[in-house]
Amino acid sequence: MDYWSVEVMYYDDGNQAFNTYMVKAQDQNDAMNKAHHRFEKAHPNMNCMIHNAEKAGG
């Protein structure tokens, strides 16, 4: 498992905004899923798109 930095984009009152999550994941897909899940827990009823996902180290 490695650490991944995942940036998500979303709209807050019509304004584009970004959030970055540091997650521990098996691969890039797992990292994106975990970041998406964290976003949904913190922002109920809001949608986001993955903007960037990079390996941050192990």
C-alpha positions in Angstrom: 0.0 0.0 0.0 1.2 3.5 -0.9 0.1 7.0 0.0 -1.7 8.9 -2.8 -2.5 12.6 -3.1 -5.9 12.9 -4.8 -7.3 16.2 -5.8 -11.1 16.5 -6.3 -13.0 19.3 -8.0 -16.5 20.3 -7.0 -18.9 23.2 -7.2 -19.7 25.2 -4.1 -22.6 27.6 -4.7 -21.7 27.7 -8.3 -18.0 28.4 -7.7 -15.4 25.8 -8.7 -13.4 24.5 -5.7 -10.8 21.9 -5.0 -10.0 19.6 -2.1 -6.9 17.4 -1.7 -7.0 14.1 0.2 -4.1 12.0 1.3 -5.1 8.3 1.2 -3.4 5.0 1.7 -4.3 2.7 -1.2 -3.3 -0.3 -3.2 -3.4 1.5 -6.6 -4.6 4.7 -8.3 -8.1 3.4 -8.7 -8.4 2.4 -5.0 -7.0 5.9 -4.1 -9.6 7.7 -6.3 -12.4 5.6 -4.8 -11.3 6.3 -1.2 -11.0 10.0 -1.9 -14.4 10.1 -3.5 -15.9 8.3 -0.5 -14.3 10.8 2.0 -15.6 13.7 0.0 -19.2 12.3 0.1 -19.0 11.7 3.8 -17.9 15.3 4.4 -20.2 16.9 1.8 -23.5 15.0 1.7 -25.6 15.5 -1.4 -22.7 17.1 -3.4 -20.9 15.6 -6.4 -17.2 15.7 -7.2 -14.9 14.7 -10.0 -11.3 13.4 -9.6 -9.0 16.1 -10.9 -5.6 14.5 -10.2 -4.2 11.4 -8.4 -0.5 11.0 -7.8 1.5 8.5 -5.8 3.0 10.4 -2.8 5.3 7.7 -1.5 5.2 4.5 0.6 
